[in-house]
């Protein structure tokens, strides 16, 4: 089993080892400027609700997605995300949320969000392999994005999630 597989084999994890990882940029004292959107990378004009409690990761992820043309609404926790969804003037097309959030888990948020926005897509992310393995247990998180991730991987996985049909929570997992 390689590092891109979970013990359960249920969660699809993706790491681009040849590109700069977003989270690793924070490790140094200097800020590294990375071209967020390269020619040929898929972007879009959809609205993404990003829920990430780590400020640096939230800010950089937002910048990457906005540079690719996406409209971004960001929140630090589930409560902020649900309020942002209610007040957002545009329909939210994708919930991109961390699995580990203060107060409510990403799973719980995804389930509530799917009830409010049944046509939206959901992509959960985590830096904890155990959480990613467990994420395969729920219908709304069969695909998870492993952190740290590269800008290329982020853009590719967001585009893939947006191009899928919305998850029907009534269907068996």
N, C-alpha and C positions, 0 to 999 in steps of 0.2 A: 504494500500500500504506500503510495507516495504522499507528499505533504499536501497535495491538492485534493485528497479524498478524506472523507470522514469515516469513522468506524462503522456507522450505520450505512454509509454510501448514499444517503438520501439527499443531502444538501449539495448543490453544485457550487463549488468554490473556484475562484479564478484569480490567479496572480500573474502579473506580467513581469517576469524577472529581469527583462532587459530595459525597463523604463524606470524613471525616478518614482519612488513611492511617495504619495502625498504625506503620509504620517512621518516618514523618515526625514523629510525636509525640516521638521521642527527640531530634530536632534542637534543640529549644529547651531552656532551662534549667528551665522550669516544667513540671510534669506536668499534662497536660490530661485531665480526667475526661470520658470519652465514654460515653454509655449503650450498653452492649454489646448488649443484646437489646432490640429495639424491638417493639412490638405488631405482629403479623402476620409476623414473621420466623420462619423455620423453625428449630426446635431439635430436640433429641431426647435419648434416654437411652442411646444407643450408646456403646461404649468406643472411644476414639481414642488411638492411639499417635502422639504428636507428636515428631518428631526434628528439632531445630534447634540448631545450635552457638552461635548468638548469644543470649546470656542474656536480653537485653531483649526480643527478638522472641519467644523461647520463653515468657517469663513473660506477656507481654501476650496472645499468642495463646491460651495456656492459660486465662487469665482470661476472655477472650471466649467460648471454647468451653464452659467450665464454667458461665458465667452463662446460657448457652442450654440447660443441662441435660445436656450430654454428660459422661461419665466420662472423665477424662484420665489418661494415663500419659505422662510426658515423659522424653526422653533427649537427651543432647548429641551422640551419635555412633552409628554403626551397631552397634558392639559393645554399648553400653549398651541400645540399642533391642532387640536380639535377646535379651539377658538379661532385660529387662523383659517382653518377650513371653512368654518361657518361665515366668516367675514370676507373671505376672498372673493373679489368681483368676478374672477374667471373660475370655471370648473377645474378642479385638481385632476390631472391626468395620471400622476404617479406619486405614491407615497414612498419616499426613500428614507427609511428609519433605522436607527441603531437598535439592535436587539436588547441591549442593556441600557435602560434609561432610568432616571430618578423617578420614583413613585410608581410608575406603571411600566411593564415590560413592553418591548416592541411587538411581541405577539399579541398582547391585549390591545394595544393601540391599533394594530393591523385589523384585528377582528372588529373593533368598534368602527374604524374608518371604513371598512368594507360594507358595513351596514348603512353608513351614511352616504357613501359614494360607490354604489355597486358596479359602476362602469370603469372605475379607476384601477390602475395596476398597482401592485405592491412589490417592492424590492427591499428586503431587510439586509442589514450589514452588521458585521461584528468582527472584533479582533480576538475573540475567544473561540477556539476550536470546539470546545465542549458545547457552547451555545449554538454553534452552527450545526453540529451533529444532531442536537435536540430539535433544531428548527424544522427538520424533515418530518416531524410528527404532526405538523399542522398544514392544512391545505393552502393557506395563503403564503407560505414561505418555503416552498420546495426549492426555490433558487435563492441563494444568499450570496452576498458579496463579501469576501474576506478582506479584512483590513490588516495591514496597509494595502492599498491598491494604487496602481498608477493612473495617471490621467487617461491614458488610452483605454485601460480596462474599465474605468468608471464610465466613460462615454459609450463604450461598446455595450456594457451590461445595461445601462439605462436605456439605450436605444432598443436592445433586445426585449427588455421588460415592456417598453411602450408598444412594441410591435406585436405583443402577445394579446390574446383574448383575456378579458378580465377573469379572475378566478371566481368560480361559483362555490361559495362556502357550503352549499347544501350537498355538493357532490362528495362522495367518499374520498378520503385522503389517499 
